[in-house]
C-alpha cells in the first residue's frame, strides 16, 4: 500500500476505495466507503492539540479510547501491519454535556448553567486533568428547534462555541447527533411539535419522521462543517453518532424498524463528514457504521463489532445511575469502574466514554419523566463541578497507567494465558524489543490470588487487574486505592441567612372560569403541548339533598383514574388531596372522601406532568392526565362524571404573571408568611449573595413539591415529600449556580404545589474541603512515581508508599481532624481507631501537612514510632487521615 501527501490521497484497502480531503494542518481522516478508517498525521510538537507525543501514520480503524485514540487493523491484515494495531494518542477526557466522556467525558451544555462560558472551560480543564482526551456531547433537537423552523444556538445552546472550546484545550469531540438521544431528557430530545406532525411515527421507516430527522441532522452537520469542526477539516470532532440504542425498540416496528436502521445509516454516511459514524447498542449496524456497547462491563458483555473491519467502542460506561424521584442514592465504586475500563482495554477495546463524567443539573423543565433535577451527581465531577474523590483520582491514575502502556498497546502482539477460570494474563509485546505491557487479572469476586509472571509473584486483590507497563513494574491495581478521598459538606451561608418570606395564594377556578370546554377531560400532553407542567380541569354537578348520604359518618368518595403524573384535587375550593404515579407506573388512582352540598358543586383538578417520556417504542402515542372520574357513595350509587363537560386551562395564574421575575412579582399583593402553608402557594424572598466563591445550594426539606427560581432563572423541579424506601427525599439540596446571582439582593421564588413550610429553607455553601487518605503499607506507590523513557520505566518520585493529600482551589490544610497509623477502620468522615494506633499519628500528619496545599506522608514505621514503642509490629499497618481545607486567613471561604 502506498500513500502520498497530495491534495488528494487515494489508495485501495481490502477492496475499499479511500479518499482524503486536502491536509489542513490538523488530523486527516481517510474514511473508506465500506470498511476501515485511517488517521494520518505527521510528527507533531507539544504545542499542537496539547499533545507531547509524536503521532504515526496508521493504516487501520482509528478511535478515541477513554482518553486514547486506538487504531486497529482488520483481521485480514498481515502480521507486520498488525504491528500498527493501535495508535494511542496522549490526550485526555469525556461528558455528554453530559460533558463528553472519558477516556471520554459526557457533559451536556444545557445541563451547565447560564453564562456557561465561565463554567464550560473549567469543566473541560478538569476533565483534561483527569486524564481524558475526548469530550462527548449530545445534540438536543428540542432546545435547538423548539418551534418548527425556528432555531436557537445562543448562550448555553451555542454548540459551535462548545466544540471550539474543546478543541482549544487540545481535546477531541465525539458528537452524538441522534437526533433521538434519550439522555433522561424531555421527550428524548425530540421537540414537542414533532409529536403533532400528521401521520408521524417516531423512529420508524415513516416518511414524515424521516423527513424531519434528515432535515435537522443535515442542518447540524452543515453548520459544523461550515466552521471546519470535523477532524477531516482539522477540527476536533472525530466521531458522530446517529440514532441511539435502537435495538431496544426495533422489534416493535418489525420490518419498518429494519428498513429505518438502514435508512438512518445511509443518510448519515451520505452527509460525508469525513469521520466515522456509530450506532450504540445496535448489533446489526449497517456497514460502515460501527456498532458500540453501552453498560457497566462491556469488557465481558460486549460480543464485539459486527464486522472484522470495525473497532471495539464503548460509548456509555455508566459511572453510577441516574435517579428519579423516589429513588435511594445511586452508587458505583471507583474500583469497579477502573476494573471495567482496564478489562475493556486489555481485551482490545479502543474507546470508552464515561457516562457521566459530569452530569450537571436539569434546569427548568428539561428532565424526562420523574427524573430528579440533579443529574448523575455520583460522577467523578459532581453536580457542583467539584471533584468527587476517590472516583476522580482513581480513574486519573488508571488513565496514566494506560498511557504508560501505549507503545505496547500500539505495536505489541497480544497473547492470553489463562491460568484458571478466574485468573489470566494478557500481554502486548513487540518481539525483538523491550516494548511490553501486561494486564494481570483476578476475576474472582471474593478471593484474592497470587500470579507468578516471568519469575515474579504478583498479589492480586479480589476482582482486580494489575497493569505492568513494562511487563515488570506494577504501577496500578484497579482495586488498590492510592487516590485521596473527600466528603461533600453543606454549610449555611452567614450572609444569606434569616430569610423573610411572603406569600401569594393561587385561586381555585371552576368550570365557568376556564376558557377551553370539552365533553370529556382532554389528554394532558396534547393540552399543555409541553408549555407548562400544569393544566386545570373543572366540572360542576348539581345535587339534591336526597342525593347525598344521610349519615354523618359516611362521605362520598371522589375516585379519579389518572394516566399521570400527579394531581391536586379541590371540591368547592377545598383542598382534597394529592396523588401521583412513579417512574415505573405513571398512572395512579386517586381516592379521597369529599364534602358535597345540596346545589351546585365544583370539582377542580390541577393535573401535572413531571417531564415527558424519553425512551421506548411509540413515544408519540404516550398519554397523561385524568381519564375516568367517578363519585362513589351517593344514595343512588356511583356517579360517573367523566362525560359531564369539563373546562380546561393550561398553566396557573402565577406562571402567566411571571411571578418568578422581579417585574412579574410586583403585579400581585404578597402577604407575610407564617408557618406551613396550603397547596398552590407562591413564596418570595430576597437574600444576599453568599460569601466566598464556593458553590451555592438551597435546602428545601421542609417543602413538598414544586418549582424554584432565582433571579428569574429556573433551578428546576423540586420534590422532597416523595420519599425513597430509606425514608429520605431523593434530592434535598438544589444547585443555585453562582452565575445566576448578582451583587446585593437576589430574588428567590417558589411555587409550592402540595403545601410546605418556607421557614425551614436554608441557603447553603457547598465544598469538598474534607479530604482523607486510607492507605496501607501493602499499597503500591502512586502511578505518578513512574514515567517511561526509551521503553524503560524510570522513577520521577521516591518509590515509597505514602498518603498524598491535596486541597481544592488553592486552599490549604487548616486542621487535621483524624489521624491513625495502625489498624483504623471506617471511611472519610467516619474513621475510627482500632486496637493499635501510634500515639504520634496526629503530630506526624500535622508536621507534614498543616498550612500546605498538598502534602505527602511517608508510610515508614520509624516516622511514627521507634521499634521499641511499636505496639503491633506484626501487622500490615494502615494510615488513615482526615483533614480540613480552607482559605488562608487573609482570604474568604
N, C-alpha and C positions, 0 to 999 in steps of 0.2 A: 504494500500500500504506500502511496506517495501523496503528500500534501505540500502545496507551496503557498506562501503567504502572498497571494494575489488579491486583487479586489474581490474576486470570487474564488472560493476554494471548492473544488469538486473532486469526487472520488467515488469508488464503489466499495461498499462494505457489505459482504454477505448478501449480495443481490439487491441491496437497498441503495437508492440514489441519494446522494448527500449534496447539500448546498449550504454555503455560509454567507452571511451578509458581509459587507466591507468591514474591515477592522476599524474600530472606533477608539482604541486605546483602553477599552475595558475588556470584559470577558467576551469571547466569541464562541457562540454555540453553533455546532453543526447538528441540525435536527433532521434525522433521517425520515424519509417519507413513511417508512413502515416499521423500523426497528429501534436502533440504538440512538444514543445521544453522545456527542463529543464536546468536551470543553477544551478550548485551545487558548493558551496564553504563553507568552514568553516569560523569562525570569523577571520578577518584579521586585522593586525595592520596598523597604518597610513603610515608605510614605504612601504607597498605593493601596487603597482599601484597608489600611490599618494592619496589613499582614507583615510578618517578619520572615516568612519562609519563601523560598523560590517555588514557583509553580512549574508544572510539567505539561507536556503535550500528552493528552490521554486519548487513546483510541478505544473508548468504551463508554457505557452508560454512566452519566455523572449525576450525583445527587448530594445534597447537603445532608449531612448526618448530624443530628444533635450536636451541633457545633462543628461539624465537619462536612465537607463535600467528599463523597467517595465516588470514584469512577470504577465501574465494574465491567468486566469483559463478558461476552456471551460464552455459553458453554462450547460453542464451535471453535472458539479461538485456540490457536496452538499454544503450547506451554510458554514459549518465550513472550508471547503477548499477554499471557496471564500475569506476567511479572508486573504489568501495569494495572493489576486488578483494582486497586483503589488509589485514587489521588486524594490525599487528605489535606485539606487546606486549613491553616491555622486561623480560624475565625471563631467567633463565639456568639451564641444567643437563641431566643424564641418568644411569643404570645399568641393570640388570637385576638387582640385588642380587647378580645382576649388579646395583649401584645403578642407578637409571634414568638416562635416557640420551640423549644430547645431540645437537643442542642439547637433546638429552635424554640422560640418563645411564642406564645399566643396571647398577646394583649389585643383588645379591640378598642380603637379610638373612641367610639361612642360611650364606652364604659369608663373612660377617663374624663374627669370633669372639664367644664368650660375653661377657657384660657389655657387649653391643653398645650399650647406651645411652651408653657412653663413646665408642665409635668411630663410631656412626651419625652423630651431629651433625657430627663432624669431617669425615667424607666428604661429607656434604651441603654443608657450607660450602665445602669445596674445589671441589666441582662448581660451586657458585654463583660462586666466584671465577674459575672457568674460563669463565664466560660462558654457563652453561646455565640453563635455566628450567624444565625438566621432569625428574622422576625416573621412570623406568620400572622396574617390577619384575614378576616372575612371582609367581603363587600356587602353592605347592608342595603338591600334594594329599598326597603320601606323608609329609610331615612334619606336616601338619595333621590327617590322619586315618590314623595308622599302623596302627591296629586299627579294623576296621569299626565305625562308630558312636561311636568314642572320639576326641575332638578335642583338639588341642594348639595353643594360641595363646600359650604362655608364653615368657618370656625372649627368646631370639633369634628365636622364631617369632611374636612379637607383631605381626601385620600392622597392626592398628589403630594401635598406637603409632608404627610406622614411617611410616604415611601422615600421621599428625598431625605428626610431626617435619618432614616435607616441607612441609606447609602452614605450619608455624610459621616456616620460613625464607622464606616468600613465594614458594614454588615450586609448580608443578603436578605432578600424578602421572598416569602412564599405567599402567593395571593390566592385565597380561596374565593373565587368569583361566585360560585354557587350556580345560579343566584338563590337556590334554596340552601340555607345554611344551618337550620335547626338552632344550635347555639343557645338554647333556652331563651331565645329572643322572640319577641312578639310575632306570631304567625310565621315563625321560622325564617323571618326576613322578608317575606312577601308583603307588599303594600296591600292595604285593605281593599283598595279599588279593584285589584286583580280578581278578588272573590266575586265581584259583581259583573265581570265581563260575561256577556251571554254565552251559554253553552260551554263554559270552560270546565275543564277537569285538570286540576293541578298535577304536574309531574307524570304526565302520561302522553302517549302519542296522540295529542289533541291539538288541532290547528290553532285555536285561539291562544292556548297556553304557549305553544312553541313559538308563535309569532312574537309575543311579548317577551318571552325569555331570550330569544335571539336578539331582539332589538336592544334590550338592556345590556346583555353581555357584550354585544358589538360596541355599544356606546362606551362601556368601561374600557375595553381593550383599546379602542381608538384614542381615548383620552390619555391613557398611559403611554401608548406608542407615540403620540404627538410630543410628549415630554421626554421621550427616549429613556424610558424607565425599565425596559426589558433588558435582560443580560445580553441578548443578541445585538442590542444597541449600545452596550456599555453601561447599562443601568443595573440596579441591584436585584430586580425580580428574576429569580432563577427557575421558578416553577409556578404553575397555576392549577387550580382545581375546578372541575366542572361537576355539578351535582354533589350530593352528599349522602353517604350511607343508604344508597337507593336499594340495595339488596334486601333491606329490612321490610320494604313495602312492595317490591317488584311483583310478587306473586299475586297481589290484589288486582293488578292491572292485566294479568295474563299476557296475551300476545302484544297488547298495546304497551306493556312495560318493556318487553324485549326490544320492540321497534324504537321506543323512546330512548333507551340506553344507547343504541347505535346512532340514532339521530343526534343526541347530545354530544357524543364523542366526535362525530364527523363535523358537527357545527363548530365545536371548539378548535379542533385541529385546523379547520379551514380558515380560521382567523389569522393563522400564520404569524404567531408571536415570536417564533424562533426559540422558544423554551418549551419544555415538556408539559403535558397536561396529565393530571392524575384524577382518579375516582376513588375515594376512600370507601373501604368495605364493599367493594364491587368486584366480586371474584371473577366475573366474566367481562371485565372492562375490555372493550374492543381495542385492538392494536391501532395506533401505537400508544394509546392512553394506558397509564400504569395503574394497576390495582394496588391499594395500600391497606394497611392494618390500622384499626383503632382499638384501644383496650388497655389493659394493665400489664399484660405479659406476652407481648407479641413475639418475643423470642421463642416461646414454646407453643403458642396457639396459632400463629400465622402459618398457613401451609406454603406461603411463598408466592412470588409473582406467577401469573398465569401464562407466562411466556419466558423462555430462557434468555430473551433479549432485554428483559426488564429488571431493574434493581429492586431490592427489598426495602420498602419505605414504611415508616411508622408515623402516620400523620396526627394521631392523638394518643399520647401517653398520659393517662389521667392521673394527675398529681394528688387528687382526692376525689371528691364527688360534689357536683353542685347540690344545693339544698333547696327544698321547698318548705313553705310554711307548715309547721307541724313536725318537721324532721328533727332528730337529735343531731349532735355535731358529726361532721364527716371527717374521717381520719385516713391517712395513708402514710406509713412510716417512710422516712427518708431512706432507710436501709432497703426497703422493698423496692422503691423507685430505682435506687442505684443498682440493685441486683438485676432488675428487669432491663435496664439500659445496657449494662455490661454484657448480659446474656445475649441481647439482640445483636450487639456489635461483634461479639465473639462468634456468632453464627452467621456472619456475612451481611448483617444489616448495614444499611448505608445512610439512613436518615431517621432521626427521631425528633418529634416535636412534643414539647411538654404542654399538655392542655389541662390546666392553665399554668403558666409561669407567673402571670399576674392576671387576676380576674377582673378586679375593679368593682364597679357599682352599677346597678340597673337604675339609673336616674329616671325620673318621670314615670311613664307608664310603659317602659320598654321591655320589661321582663315578661316571659311567657307564663302560661297558666300556673299560678301558685308559687312561682319561683321567688325566692327571697330577694330583697333589694341588694344585699351583699352577695357577690358572685365569686365563687372559688376562693374564699378568704384563706383557705388552708394551703394555698400555693406557696412556692418559695418566696415570692413577694406578696405581702398581704394586701388587703383592700386599701390600706392607708399608704401603700407604697413603701412599707418597711420590710426589711429582710426578715423572713421567718427562719430562725435557726433552730435546729441544725440542718434543716432541709436545704436552705440556700448554700451553706458552706460545704455540706457533704456532696452535693451534686457538682459544685465548683471543683472540688478535689477529684471527683470522678472524671470530669472533663479534662483536667490537667493530666491525669494518668493516661487517658486515651490519646491525648496529644503526644505524650512521650512515646507512645506505641505506633505513631502514624507511619513511619517508614516501613515497619514490618507489615502493617496492615495494607500498605500500598504495594510493596514489592514481594512480600513473603508468600510462600506456598503454604496453604492451610493443611494441617493434619489434625486428626482427632484420635485420642487414646481414651477409650472407655475402660475405666478400672472396675466399676461396678455399676449397678442401676443408678446410683446417685452421684458417683464420682467420675469426673472426666477431666482431661487435659486437652485444651485446644491451643495449637501453636501456629504462628505465622512466621516462617523463616525463609530467608533467601539463601539457597545453597551457595557455599563458597564464600560467604561473607559473615560478618558478625551481626547482621540485621536479623533480629529475632524478638518476638513478643509472645508471651504465654498467658492464657487465661485458665486458672485452676479453679474448678467448680465443685462445690459440695451442694447438691440439690436436695439433701435431706432436710426436712423442716424442723427436726428436733435434735439431731445428734451431730456434734462436731466430728471432724475427722482430720487425719494427717495424710498428706500425699507426699511420696518421695518422687521428686522430679530432678533428673540428671544428677543424682547422688546427694541431693539435699532434701531434708524434710521441711514441709511447709504445713503449718497448722491452719485448718480452715474451720471457722465457726459454722454453726448450722446455717444452711441455706445462704451461702455466700460465694463470692467469686473474688479471687486474688489476682491482681494484674501485675505482671512482671515484664516491664517494657524491654528488658534485655535478656529475658529468659533466666535471670538470676536474682535480680533485686526486687523484693516485694515493696511496691510503693503505695498500694491501695488495696484495701479489702472492703467490699460493699457492706459488710455487717459491723465493721470496726470503726467507730465514730471518733475522728480526731477533731472535727469542726466544733466550734463552740456552740452553746445553746443560748436561747434567750426566752424571755417571757414578756408578754404584752401587758402593759399597765394602763388603766384609765384613771385619771385624777381630775376631780372637779376644778374648773378654772376659777381662779380668785377674782379675775376681772369680770367674768361673765356669770357670776353667781347672783342670788336673790332676784330671780325673775318675777316680774309682776304681770300677771295675765289678765286680759279682758276677753269677753265672750260675745258672740253673736249667734242667735239660735235660728236655724233654718225653719221655715214654716212648713207645715204638712199640707199639701194640696189635696183637693178632692177632684172628682171627675169633671166637674164644671169648670175647673181652673186649668185643665190640661188641654193643649191645643190639638192633639192628634187623637182621633177617635177611631175605634175599630171594634167589631163584634167580639173578638177573642183577643187575648193578650198577644202582642206582637213578639216575634222572636228577637232576643236581646242583641245578638251580634248585628243583625240587619238593621235594628232600630238605632243603635248608637253609632254604627259604622266606625267604631274604634276612635271616636272623637272624645269619649268620656268613659269613665268606669261606671257611670250611674245612669239609671233611667227610672222615672216614676211610672207606676201603673196604678190606676184607681178605678173603682166601680162603686155604685151605690145600690142599696137594697132597702125596700120598704117592708117593714114587718108590722103586723097587727099584734096586740098584746097576747092574743091567744096563740100566736105562732111560737112564742118564746117559752122556755121551761118555767114551770110554776114554782119548783122547789129552789130554795136559796142555795142549796149545796150542789146544784147541777148548773153548769155553764155550757153554752155551745162551744164547740172547738173548731177553730179555723185550720184547715188542712190544705197545704199547698205542695204539690209535686213540682219541684223546680229542677231544671236541667243544669243549673249552676250560674254563677259560682257562689254567690252569697246574697243575703237579703235581710233588710229590716222591715218589720210589718207594724202598721198602725191601724187601729179601728177607732173611728170618730176622734182622730187626733191623739189617741192614747197609744203609747208605745206598748207593743205586744211581745216582741222578742226578735231575736237574731238567729239566723240559720245559715249554714254554709256546707259546701262539699269539701272535697280534698283533691289533691293532685291525682290520686288513683281513681277516685269516684267523684266526678264533678257534680253529679246530680245528688239531690237530697230531698227529704220530705220534711216539711215544717209543720208542726202541730202544736198549737197553743190555745188555751181557753181564752175566751173573749167575752166582754160585756156588750150586749146589744140592747137597744131600746126600742120601744114602740115608735114607729115613724121611720124617717129616712136614716140609714146607717151608711157610713163611708168606710170602705176598705182601701187603704193606700199602702202600696208596697214600693220600697226603693230597692230595685234589683241591681246587682253589681257584678261586674266582671273583675277577675284578678289576672289580667293578661289573656291573650288569645293562644290557642294551642300552637305548638311549634314542631310537631312531628306526627308521623303516622300517615296512613293512606286516606285519601278523600278528605283532606283538611278543609276544602271548600264546602263540605256538607256537615260541618260540626255546628251544633246549635246550643243555645243557652237561654236562661230566663224561665219565668213561671209558665207551666204547661197546663196544669189542671188545678182548679181551686174549688173547694167544697166547704160547706159549713155543716158540721155534724151536731147531733143532739138537739135539733129543733123538734117541736111537738109533732110535726108532720114527717120527721125523719131527716135524711141528709139532703141538703140543697146544693146542687151543682151550679156555681155561678161563673163557670168558665165562659159561657156564651152570653153573659149578662150585659155586654157592651162595656168597653174599657177606654179610659183616657190614658194618654201617654205623653211624656215629655223627656227629652234627653238632657242629662245633667241636672245639677242643683243650682239654686239661686246664686250661692256664693261663687260658683265657678263662672257664671255669666257676668257677675260684677267684678270678677278678678280680685277677690278679697285677699289673695295671697300676694298682691303687689302693693306698693306704697300708695299709688294713686287709687286703686280699687278699694283699699281698706278704709279710705275716707268717705266712701259712699253710704256707709251704714253707721248706726249708733251702737257702740260697744258698751258693755256693762262690766263692772268689776267681777272677776271670777271668785267663786267661793271654793268649796271643795270639789267633790266629784260632781260631774255634770251629766246631763242626759245625752242620748244619741243625737246625731246630726247637729253638732255644735262646732262652731268655728272658734279657735283660740288664737290670740295675738299677743306678742310680747316684743320687747326690744332688749338687746344685750350688747355689751361692749365686746370689741374684738378680743379674743383670748390672748393672753400674754405669750411671748416667745414665738417660736416657729414650728413647734410640734403640731402634728395633725390634730384636727378638731372633730368631735363627735357629739351627738346628743343622745342621752339615755332616756328611753320612753317607757320604762317598765310599768308605770302607773296608768298608762293609757290603754286603749283597746285595739282598734283597727282604724286606719285612715291614711291620709296623705300629709306630707310635710313639705314646707318651702322655707327657704332662707333668702331674703332679698329678692323675692320673686322667682327664684330658681328652685325647681323641684329636687328634693333629695330622695324622692321615691316613696313607695308604699311602705307603711309600717303595719305590723300585725303582731302584737305582743300578747294578746289574750288567747291566741291559738297555741296551746302548749304541746310540747313534744311528749313522748312517753316518759321522759325523765322529769316531767313537771315544770319545765322551763321553756321560755319562748325560744323559737329557733333563732331569733335575732332581737337583741335588746338595744344595741347601740347603732346609730345611723350616722354615716360619714357626712360631715359638712366640709367640703373642700375649701381650703384657705382662699383660692381664687374667687370663691363666692362671696367672701367677706370684704368689708370696706372699713377704713378707719372710723372710729366713733360708733354710732348706734347702728345695729343690724336688726332687721325685721325678721321675726320667725312667726310663721302662721301654720296652724294645724287644722285639718278638717277631721274631726273625730266622728266616726260612723256609729259606734256602738256604746259610747259612754266611757269616760275616764277622768282622772284627776290630774290636772296640769301642775299641781303644787309639787309633785314628786319629780318633775323633769329636771335633768341636770345637763349643763354644757360641760364637756369633758376635754381634757388634753390627753393625747394618746402617745405612748412611747414604747420602745423596747429597750429601755435602759437597764433592765435586769439581765445581766449576762452571766453565763455559767460555763463550767467545764467539768466533765466527768470522764476521767481517763486513767487507764491502768498502766502498770509497768510493762504489760504484755502488748500494749498498743504499739504499732509501728510509728516511726517519725512522720511528721506531716509530709504530704506529697510535695510541698514546696521545697523540701530539702534537696530534691533532685532536679537535675537537668541532663539533657542528652547532647553530647558533642561527639561527632565522628563515630556514631554508633555505640559509644561508651557512656555509661551512667557516671556522672560526676556530682560531687557534693557541693551545693551552694550555701548550705547552712550546716551547723553542727548536727551530726546524726545522733540525736538523742530524743527520746520521747519527752514530751512536756505538755503542759496546759498552755494554750495560746488564747488570749482574750483581746478583743478589740471593741472599743466603744463606737457607736454610730455617730455620724455627723460631727466629727472633730470634738466630741465630748471626751471627758477624762474620767477615770475611775475615782469616784469620790469616797466610796466606802467598800469594805469587804464584809458582807453580811453573813457569810458562812465559809468555813474552810476546814477540811478534814483530810489528812493523809493517813490512810489506814484501811478500814473496811466500811466506809459510809454507804448509804443507800438512798434511794429516792430519785427525784427529778428536779429540774430547775424550778425554783420557787417552793420546793418541798423536800429539801435534803434533810437527812438525819444522820447523826454519828452512829457508828457501830460499836462493837466491843473493844476495838483497838483504834486509837487515833493519836497522832502526835500532838503533844501539848503546844508545840511551836507552830502548828499549821497556819493559824491566822497571822501570826507575826511574820512568817516567811512570805506568805502571799502579799501582805501589805508592803513588805520591803521591795518586792519586785514590781508591784502594780500601782500603788496609790499615786495619784496625780498624773498618770500617764494615759495616753490614748490607747496604747496597746502594750502588752507585756507577755513574756514567756516565762513560765515557772518550770524549772527542770525537775524531772521525776528522778531525783537522786536521793537515796536514803540519807546520805550524810548531810544533805542540805537541811533536812528537818531534825535529825537526831544523830548523835554518835552511836556506835554499835552497842555500847554498854547501856543505853537507855531505850533501845528498840524493844518494845513490849511484844511484838509479833513478827519475829524475823523470818518465819517460815511461810508466810502467805504472800501471794501476789497483791501488792498494795495498789490502792486507788486514791487518786487525788480528786476531791470534789470541791469546787469553788463556786461561790455565788457572790457577785459584786454588783455595785450600782454605779451607773454612769450619770454624769451631769455636766453642765457648763461650768467653766471657771467662774469664780465668784464675781468677776467683772462683767460676766455675760448673763443674760436671762435664759432660763429654761423655757 
